[in-house]
Amino acid sequence: MKHSRGWMIWGALALCAAMVLGAMGWLTRSVLASEKERAEAEARADLEERTRLALWRMDAEGASVILAENRIPSRLYLSPVPLPSPAAFPGDGLARLRFRALPNGPPTCPFEPASDPRAVETLHQLRAILGRHPLPLEGGALLQCAALESEQSWQAIDKTGTTGKNQTLALRQSQGPAQARSGQEYQTNLNDAERAQRAKIVGQTVNNANGLSQQESTPEAPPLLLGMQDPGEVGDMRAVWIADELFLLRQVAFTGPAGESTPVTHLVQGVWMDATKVRDRLLGEIRDLLPSATLTPLTAVNGISPPSVEDPLALVSFPFRLERNERIHGEAPFFGTPLMIGWIAVLCALAAAAVMVRGILRLSERRASFVSAVTHELRTPLTTFQLYSDMLQSGAVKEEKRGEYFRTLHREAARLSHLVENVLAFSGIEKGSARAAPATLPAGDLVRPMLERFAERLQEAGMTLSCDPADPAWQVAVKADRAAVEHVLFNLIDNAAKYATGSTKVEITPDPGRDRFSILVRDHGPGIPPAERKRVFRAFHKSAAAAAESRPGVGLGLALSRRLARAGGGELELREVPDGTCFALSLPRIPAA
């Protein structure tokens, strides 16, 4: 095969390999990206689950705080004189001051004695805060406005969650629980439904507590403010931000003195809360779920911040927004078993394709070399046959020259026969149809019948054969196929006759070993260059010098000889010698009985 055609085949294979590897790389990248996205979705879903649980805990704790304040009977706020704080009031320190306020007056404190300087100072601070508010309203009017806006915002919060529940259920049915759980739409709908449930529970808890507290009898009921009757409609405590301070406010509707049927006005009752302590208490409930979480006040509108209606991270008990402060980190995608198997399969397929192409190219080269060599080797004897037969037939050859011509024809016929014999033997070994017939006999008896043929071949090249089969070293018993051994040794003798230029003698000597017996064939010619020694056993290979000098042969003898030796359990190798060339044919040795 031409060199350029071989490069074209390898180039096409490289292009196909690049396309396959590119496709596998793209597929791998897509799979890893999908796996990363799935892991991040799972991590996001886990964060949302922890967030919902954290909001439930904080709203439950916030509801308990509001519940405690809501259970204080409204009539206690109506006392005309300051009263000492009842023992039933919460003692957790979250409330800075409990107060009341009419729409046309400043807030007052009904629970602390007027002589308490701390209560007086706190009340002055409260009036100062309300006075700095940007709305042009007095203290009581501002509190009433805040309480009204807070109540309206609370009523606007969805407490059924029906839409979110239905959408969540639809997603679970259409996508399956696992896939739906990782979806953003599913989590959003679930957050809305959970927030509605939290608002419903908090609202029911506070309302029930307020109803019970207002029905309880007070052993020592204080005189009512300004002679008013018991309050009629009592609202629930709602949390609201006013000028960056946290309050719990409720409206109380009361009537005037007995005999008057017209309602007078609404009274605001409230608690000034310590926002820092409330925040710390709520966050203490979720440190195991969200260690880095914080609570931020919801953005105030005109300085008044009621509960958020739509924000899923907003609490429904207090106007705080949960800041999770956690980055979503999914598990790092890994090179899983399916991808690894796929890559191994692709690489093995490419390697197999490369080996197959290489084998095909080598086979093509060997076929071309075989055809070229055999054609060249056949041309010479056939030309000799045709020329000499024509001359003998025409009588152009003198009588005394005919013997020489016949000897030449005989030599060329033997050469052609040896070539055909080598080709057929090599073909049989390649197909696996060659069958060895090993026998056990002394090495001397094995080589003795072959020596005459070897000597004749060397004589044609002007060489002599040196071998003494009577040497005791030849009496070692070996196991070998006589025909195969003769074929191998004759190929070595034939090579020596053709290539050992300058050598006058070829030696066949024994080399007894412990496990193997070696037959050494050595000449004293120019030898084999070191660069050629590893390639002389390749089929159809000839050295550069032999090819340049057009020496006869197709380069098949040594390759065939090694395969014949190995087929019989032996080995053929090239040994290092000071001069010339030495081949060693090793045969299995039979231990002496």
Secondary structure, DSSP 8 states (H G I E B T S, - for coil): --HHHHHHHHHHHHHHHHHHHHHHHHHHHHHHHHHHHHHHHHHHHHHHHHHHHHHHHHHHHHHHHHHHHHTS-GGGGG-SS-----TTS--SS-EEEEEEE-TTS--B-SSS-TT-HHHHHHHHHHHHHHHT-SSS--HHHHHHHHHHHHHHHHHHS-SS-HHHHHHHHHHHHHH-HHHHHT-HHHHHHHHHHHHHHHHHHHHHHHHHHHHHHHHS--TT----GGG----S-B---EEEEETTEEEEEEEEEEE-STT--SEEEEEEEEEEE-HHHHHHHHHHTSTTT-TT-EEEE---BTTEE---SS-TTB-SSSSEEEE-------------HHHHHHHHHHHHHHHHHHHHHHHHHHHHHHHHHHHHHHHHHHHHHHHHHHHHHHHHHHT-S-HHHHHHHHHHHHHHHHHHHHHHHHHHHHHHHHHT------EEEEHHHHHGGGHHHHHHHHHHTT-EEE--TTSGGGG-EEEE-HHHHHHHHHHHHHHHHHH-TT--EEEEEEEE-SSEEEEEEEE-SS---GGGTTTTTSTT---HHHHHTT-S--S-HHHHHHHHHHHTT-EEEEE--SSSEEEEEEEEB----
